[in-house]
Every structure is written in C-alpha cells, then in structure tokens.
Amino acid sequence: MLNLLPELKQYGFECHLIFICPSESDVSMKEYCKEMNEKGVKTGLLPANSKISVLFAAKKIFKYLKENQIKVIHSHLFSADLIAVIIKKLYFKKLVILSTKHGYQETFLLQYGMGRRKIRYNPYYFISKAVITNIDHNITVSKTLSDLYQFLKIGKTNMKAISHGINPVLPQKHKELEGTPKIITVGRLSEIKGHAYLFKAMPEIILKFPELKLYILGVGPFKEKLQNLAKDLNILNHIEFVGFANPAEYIPDCHVMVLPTFFESFGLVFTESFALKIPVITFDTEAGNQIIDNNETGILVGKENITELTEKIIFLLQSPEERERISENAYKAFKKYYNAERMAKETAEWYHSVLTS
C-alpha cells in the first residue's frame, strides 16, 4: 500500500485507506497511517477486538463511504473481502468491490507446495468461494496464485495477476567476510517457511565457517520448536532470533539470503533482496521459481534437499565474485520490472478496464 497508493495519484485515482487491525497493534499502525497521510493518502485506523467485529467494521466503513461519496472498495485479504461483501449485501447494493488475492489457507498452501495437490473441501473453501462469488473483480499478486485459484475452481474466471513492486532503494555495500560470514532469513516462523531445513544444514556450514551467524527475522508459532531444534543440533549460539524487524537494517551486514520456503503467494522478500543486492538461495517452489532465474538472479535448490542447500550456501559464502554477479543481475531485474512505478501503472490500467466496462 505504501508503495502503490501514492503512485496511483498520478493516474487520476484518489485513494482512501482504512486499516482494520487488532487493538494491541494500533500504536505501531498509527505511525504507518501518519506516513501514508503525509504522502497524500487519507488513511484511518479501525481497531477490532474479535471476529464479530466484522459487523461493527462493516457499518463503520459504510458510513465512511457514504460521507465521502465513495462507490468502489478495493479489499485486501480474506477478512476485508468478507467485510466488503457484508457492506454490499446489507447497506450498499450498488457498491463495486475489487479484490486482490494475496494467498489462501496456509495449511493447504503447505501441502500444495510439497506436491500434495488435493482440494480440501472444508469450511474455509466454501466460505472463500461464496465471498468471491459476490466480488465484482478479482486479481492476484502472482501467476502462481492465479493458477492456484483456477485449480481450486474458485472464481468465475482465471484471475489477472499484478506482481508487487517496491520503490527504488539505495543498496549498501556488503561488508567483507573477515571471518564472520552472516546469513539472513526473513519470514513468519511457521512450517511453510522451511526454517528447519536451514537449521539442519547449519552444522556442516559451521564446520567450514566456525564464526557463522544466522539472523532470523520474523515472528510466529514455530519459534519454540525452532529454538529446541537449534539446541538439539548444537547451533543455538550461532543464531539470533531478531523478531519483527526491517530487513533493510540487517541485509547490508549479511552475505546470503536463504529462504527455504515451500510456497509463496508472491514472495516480496525476494524482490527486496534484489533491490538491496544480496543473493538469494531458495527452494525450487512457487512463486520463487517464477521470480528467480536460476543461477542468474538467484539460486534454486531442490525441495527438501538439505545436502544441496548446504552446498549452495557454502559455495556462495566462499565466492564473493559469484555473490556480486548474481546480486547485480537481480538488481537489474528489480529496476526493470519489480518496481512500484510498473505496479501502479498496471493497477491503474486494470482500474480503468473494469470500472469503465
């Protein structure tokens, strides 16, 4: 949103942004809202305390739409889709709903990414299908996700994909190894992100680089399990669980980004790594393999192949010229395609096509 909405102004779209978030998060989100308002995007925060808050939120947002004479909602994520549909059904029959799909149920995405592609006809599936049926126009953040929704037979047509883009950043020069190689991984601490596979690769890497340090950025339910695994592997003193943090603050001190994920709806951290010139090693899974050109803009490793993962990490840590070559190629890909200007242009064109048809 921070990259997209300000850019849309140049295409004649005035966007308002309403955040619905848990009450305990409203302090940090207020800073975000302040930044958005400073960029000329009218932004407000709507704290929610429970699942039934969707009804309260629907009524509040309808009142906001009416006061500001807004007839189109662009919703993001499942709860926002549901709220938009409730508004249309209960209060505003002529409301036009646009929606961006950023993912699907994580337990399904894990098995889907590992090759077990059997549709789970559970309550989430049927609610998702009912909600999407009441949305006027849907898009996804990647072709991977468009293919997934087509496989699930959710939605009337195959959804258009508009990939994420970020604003240009100034990449910093990475420090020389000097006996302390550093690896970084960024993502929610959950099974789908594959941290355990990186941990199992660590002992052999440490034999080559005794001073090795691994920074783990992210929070999630798997933290305790990962800490216990690190103790069992005797690698805990080589790992720092940073928690929620800005990757840009750590990447300049690191030499390799390792993302052993089993599925990404898009994988924004790939393009952030491109922009900050750090080489990426990841499993050969969607949507990473649609962003990364193997051995050119990053390195793809066979799923669950710890031996290959270990070898590639050691190879890059030992090869500064190769790290630089891959990073430069990735940075060119970022500048050419994975930028906010391209994302805003494609979004504006989509808005025009669906709102004038």
CORWO-V893587 format. One record per residue. PHI is phi in degrees with one decimal (NA if undefined). PSI is psi in whole degrees, 0 to 359 (999 if undefined). BURIAL is 1 if it has 16 or more other C-alpha atoms within 10 Angstrom, else 0. Layout:
PHI&PSI&BURIAL + PHI&PSI&BURIAL
//
This chain:
NA&318&0 + -63.9&327&0 + -85.5&327&1 + -85.0&306&1 + -62.6&316&1 + -61.5&325&1 + -66.7&329&1 + -68.1&340&1 + -60.2&325&0 + -69.6&346&0 + -100.4&11&0 + 87.8&15&0 + -105.5&123&0 + -94.9&114&0 + -106.4&136&1 + -108.8&147&1 + -125.8&128&1 + -118.6&122&0 + -97.7&130&1 + -109.2&120&1 + -147.2&160&0 + -58.0&146&0 + -57.4&325&0 + -69.9&347&0 + -98.8&359&0 + -69.4&337&1 + -66.7&310&0 + -66.6&325&0 + -72.3&335&1 + -62.4&324&0 + -65.2&320&0 + -63.8&315&1 + -61.9&321&1 + -61.2&317&0 + -64.3&319&0 + -64.0&316&1 + -61.3&322&1 + -65.7&335&0 + -87.6&6&0 + 89.7&13&0 + -107.7&113&1 + -64.1&116&0 + -129.8&136&1 + -134.4&161&1 + -117.0&133&1 + -124.7&95&0 + -64.7&143&1 + -131.2&141&1 + -111.1&346&0 + -159.5&173&0 + -63.3&327&0 + -72.5&354&0 + -65.3&346&0 + -61.4&326&1 + -68.8&318&0 + -62.9&315&0 + -63.8&319&1 + -59.2&316&1 + -66.7&318&1 + -64.9&318&0 + -70.2&322&1 + -58.7&317&1 + -60.7&320&0 + -64.9&316&0 + -59.9&316&1 + -65.2&316&0 + -64.7&327&0 + -103.1&8&0 + 52.9&47&0 + -101.0&131&0 + -116.3&0&0 + -130.6&131&0 + -113.7&134&1 + -112.0&108&1 + -98.7&152&1 + -133.1&128&1 + 80.1&162&0 + -60.1&313&1 + -62.3&320&0 + -66.8&322&1 + -59.3&314&1 + -62.5&317&1 + -63.1&317&1 + -61.0&319&1 + -67.0&321&1 + -61.1&317&1 + -59.2&315&1 + -66.3&320&1 + -73.8&321&0 + -96.5&329&0 + -125.6&329&0 + -142.9&82&1 + -60.5&330&0 + -92.9&7&0 + -61.8&135&1 + -97.8&125&1 + -109.9&123&1 + -108.7&146&1 + -142.0&140&1 + -106.1&126&1 + -90.4&122&1 + -105.1&353&1 + 174.6&201&1 + -155.6&184&1 + -59.6&126&0 + -62.9&322&0 + -61.9&325&0 + -72.6&318&1 + -60.9&325&1 + -63.3&309&1 + -68.3&326&0 + -64.6&316&1 + -67.2&334&1 + -91.4&7&0 + 95.4&0&0 + -92.5&85&0 + -100.3&75&0 + -124.3&126&0 + -64.7&132&0 + -98.9&108&0 + -85.0&74&0 + -109.1&177&0 + -55.3&322&0 + -59.5&318&0 + -60.9&310&0 + -70.2&324&0 + -67.4&317&0 + -59.5&316&1 + -64.6&319&1 + -65.8&319&0 + -65.5&311&1 + -62.0&326&1 + -59.9&331&0 + -96.5&7&1 + -100.0&136&1 + -70.8&316&0 + -144.8&131&1 + -118.9&144&1 + -133.0&168&1 + -124.8&172&1 + -93.1&0&1 + -163.2&159&1 + -63.3&326&1 + -54.0&314&1 + -72.6&325&1 + -60.0&316&1 + -63.6&322&0 + -62.6&312&1 + -66.0&327&1 + -67.3&319&0 + -61.4&321&0 + -75.7&347&1 + 59.8&42&0 + -110.0&126&1 + 101.6&154&1 + -76.3&325&0 + -136.7&167&0 + -64.9&129&1 + -80.3&141&1 + -66.5&146&1 + -112.6&132&1 + -124.3&110&1 + -69.6&150&1 + -60.7&152&1 + -140.2&152&1 + -127.1&158&1 + -69.9&151&1 + -56.9&140&0 + -124.5&160&0 + -93.7&104&0 + -66.0&139&1 + -98.5&152&0 + -70.0&131&0 + -77.5&143&0 + -72.4&152&0 + -66.8&158&0 + -60.0&308&1 + 48.3&41&0 + 79.7&357&0 + -129.0&70&0 + -64.8&144&1 + -130.8&132&1 + -111.8&147&1 + -129.9&143&1 + -134.2&140&1 + -128.1&128&1 + 157.3&162&1 + -58.7&140&1 + -80.0&84&1 + -142.4&165&1 + -59.4&323&1 + -64.4&338&1 + -81.6&348&1 + 71.4&23&1 + -55.0&325&1 + -58.8&326&1 + -69.0&322&1 + -66.5&318&1 + -59.0&318&1 + -70.6&340&1 + -82.6&339&1 + -60.7&317&1 + -55.0&316&1 + -69.4&325&0 + -65.6&321&1 + -64.8&328&1 + -59.9&324&0 + -80.1&325&0 + -130.8&85&1 + -60.1&338&0 + -95.9&11&0 + -53.3&140&1 + -128.7&135&1 + -117.8&123&1 + -100.7&127&1 + -112.3&112&1 + -101.3&124&1 + 141.0&162&1 + -128.8&162&1 + 161.0&176&0 + -70.7&346&0 + -91.0&4&0 + -58.7&311&1 + -62.7&318&0 + -61.8&319&0 + -68.5&321&1 + -62.7&318&1 + -65.9&321&0 + -63.6&318&1 + -61.8&322&1 + -65.2&315&0 + -61.9&325&0 + -86.9&356&0 + 59.5&43&0 + -123.6&5&1 + -58.7&326&1 + -73.3&354&0 + -99.0&0&1 + -119.8&138&1 + -121.1&116&0 + -82.4&100&0 + -77.0&326&0 + 89.0&203&1 + -74.6&123&0 + -158.1&163&0 + -80.1&116&0 + -55.8&328&1 + -62.0&338&0 + -79.7&341&0 + -109.9&328&0 + -57.3&319&1 + -60.3&338&1 + -92.9&358&1 + -111.8&163&1 + -112.8&334&1 + -143.0&137&1 + -100.0&123&1 + -116.2&124&1 + -131.7&83&1 + -81.8&52&1 + -82.8&152&1 + -97.2&344&1 + -165.9&136&1 + -131.1&129&1 + -61.2&323&1 + -138.8&297&1 + 100.6&63&1 + -60.3&330&1 + -65.0&335&1 + -61.9&310&1 + -72.0&329&1 + -63.6&322&1 + -67.1&319&1 + -55.2&312&1 + -67.1&331&1 + -100.3&9&1 + 56.9&52&1 + -123.0&130&1 + -68.7&145&1 + -112.4&136&1 + -117.2&129&1 + -147.6&160&1 + -66.3&150&1 + -78.2&73&1 + -133.9&164&1 + -73.5&147&1 + -95.6&9&1 + -57.4&322&1 + -75.9&355&1 + -93.9&345&0 + -98.6&319&1 + -93.8&129&1 + -91.4&111&1 + -56.7&131&1 + 67.1&7&0 + -117.5&304&0 + -110.3&5&1 + 171.7&184&1 + -125.0&128&1 + -102.5&134&1 + -118.9&144&1 + -56.2&139&0 + -53.5&132&1 + 65.3&10&1 + -88.3&90&0 + -66.9&324&1 + -62.2&312&0 + -66.2&320&1 + -59.1&315&1 + -60.5&313&1 + -61.7&318&0 + -70.0&323&1 + -64.9&314&1 + -61.2&317&1 + -57.6&312&0 + -69.5&322&1 + -64.2&331&1 + -89.3&355&0 + -127.6&80&0 + -60.3&326&0 + -65.9&321&0 + -70.5&322&1 + -59.7&317&1 + -68.2&319&1 + -61.8&311&1 + -64.1&317&1 + -62.7&320&1 + -66.8&318&1 + -62.1&317&1 + -65.9&322&1 + -64.7&322&1 + -63.7&321&0 + -64.4&320&1 + -61.2&311&1 + -63.2&324&1 + -76.2&322&0 + -132.3&317&1 + -88.1&52&1 + -118.0&159&1 + -66.2&326&1 + -61.3&315&1 + -65.0&317&1 + -60.0&316&1 + -65.6&319&1 + -61.6&313&1 + -66.0&323&1 + -66.9&316&1 + -61.7&319&1 + -63.1&321&0 + -66.3&315&1 + -54.6&311&1 + -60.9&318&0 + -67.5&320&0 + -87.2&334&0 + -88.9&347&0 + -110.1&0&0 + -81.8&999&0
//
